[in-house]
Amino acid sequence: MANLFRVYAEIGIGGTGLVTLNPQVPNASYEAGDLVTVSVIPNAGFSFVEWTEFGVEFVSASSSFVFTVPTKDTYLLATLTVIMILFMIMDLNISFNIKFLDLIQTQD
């Protein structure tokens, strides 16, 4: 029987989305050298940044990549960033500035 190694893949703190391993196997246990496609689909409002191993070592800048299973268990972490907050802040700032300018002009 061959040695099996687990591949854990998830999204880091503060991000939401869907992570998949393909092929899917019981307990995410693969033989060393197996090729596994690791993918993340961020939920609305989030953008993919990178995959790291144990949250430290860079692995890939692609949201979907082929990973060669090493001779150890591996923990892959997808880093996501929020993209909607910036647009909301910009919109609120623009709305506030327009209303403030209207208020100043009506007082003249």
C-alpha positions in Angstrom: 0.0 0.0 0.0 1.3 3.5 -1.0 1.9 6.2 1.5 -0.9 8.8 1.4 -0.5 12.5 2.2 -3.3 14.9 3.0 -3.8 18.1 1.1 -5.8 20.7 3.0 -7.0 23.8 1.1 -9.1 26.6 2.6 -9.6 30.4 2.6 -7.8 32.5 5.1 -9.4 34.6 7.8 -11.6 37.4 6.5 -12.4 35.9 3.1 -15.3 33.8 1.8 -15.8 31.7 -1.2 -15.5 28.1 -2.4 -12.4 25.9 -2.5 -12.1 22.7 -4.5 -9.6 19.9 -5.0 -9.8 17.9 -8.2 -9.8 15.0 -8.3 -11.7 14.7 -5.0 -10.6 11.6 -3.0 -11.7 10.4 0.4 -10.0 12.4 3.2 -8.2 14.4 0.6 -5.4 11.8 0.8 -3.2 11.5 -2.3 0.0 9.6 -3.2 3.2 11.7 -3.6 3.5 12.9 -7.1 -0.2 13.0 -7.8 -1.4 16.1 -9.7 -4.3 17.9 -8.0 -6.0 21.0 -9.3 -6.6 23.4 -6.5 -9.2 26.2 -7.1 -10.9 29.0 -5.2 -13.9 31.0 -6.3 -14.2 34.1 -4.2 -17.7 35.3 -3.1 -19.0 38.6 -4.4 -17.1 41.5 -2.8 -13.8 39.5 -2.6 -10.8 39.2 -4.9 -8.2 36.5 -5.0 -4.6 37.5 -4.0 -2.5 34.3 -3.7 -2.1 30.8 -2.5 0.5 30.1 0.2 1.6 27.0 2.1 0.9 27.3 5.8 0.0 31.0 5.2 3.7 31.8 4.7 5.5 30.3 1.7 4.2 31.6 -1.7 2.7 28.8 -3.9 0.7 30.5 -6.8 -0.7 33.8 -8.0 -3.4 31.9 -9.9 -6.8 31.2 -8.3 -6.7 27.8 -10.0 -3.4 25.8 -10.3 -2.1 22.3 -10.6 -0.3 21.1 -7.4 2.1 18.2 -7.3 1.6 16.3 -4.0 4.8 16.2 -1.9 5.9 13.5 0.5 4.2 15.3 3.4 0.8 16.6 4.4 0.3 20.1 3.0 -1.9 23.0 4.1 -2.7 25.5 1.3 -4.3 28.8 2.2 -6.0 31.1 -0.3 -5.7 34.8 0.6 -8.6 37.0 -0.5 -9.1 40.7 -0.2 -12.3 42.8 0.2 -13.0 44.9 -2.9 -16.4 46.5 -2.3 -15.6 48.6 0.8 -13.4 50.9 -1.2 -16.2 51.6 -3.7 -18.7 52.2 -0.8 -16.3 54.6 0.9 -15.7 56.5 -2.4 -19.5 56.7 -3.0 -20.2 58.0 0.5 -17.4 60.5 0.2 -18.7 61.8 -3.2 -22.3 62.0 -1.9 -21.2 63.9 1.2 -19.1 66.4 -0.8 -21.9 67.1 -3.2 -24.4 67.7 -0.4 -21.9 69.8 1.5 -21.2 72.0 -1.6 -25.0 72.4 -2.2 -25.4 73.5 1.4 -22.6 76.1 1.1 -24.0 77.5 -2.2 -27.5 77.9 -0.8 -26.2 79.9 2.0 -24.5 82.5 -0.3 
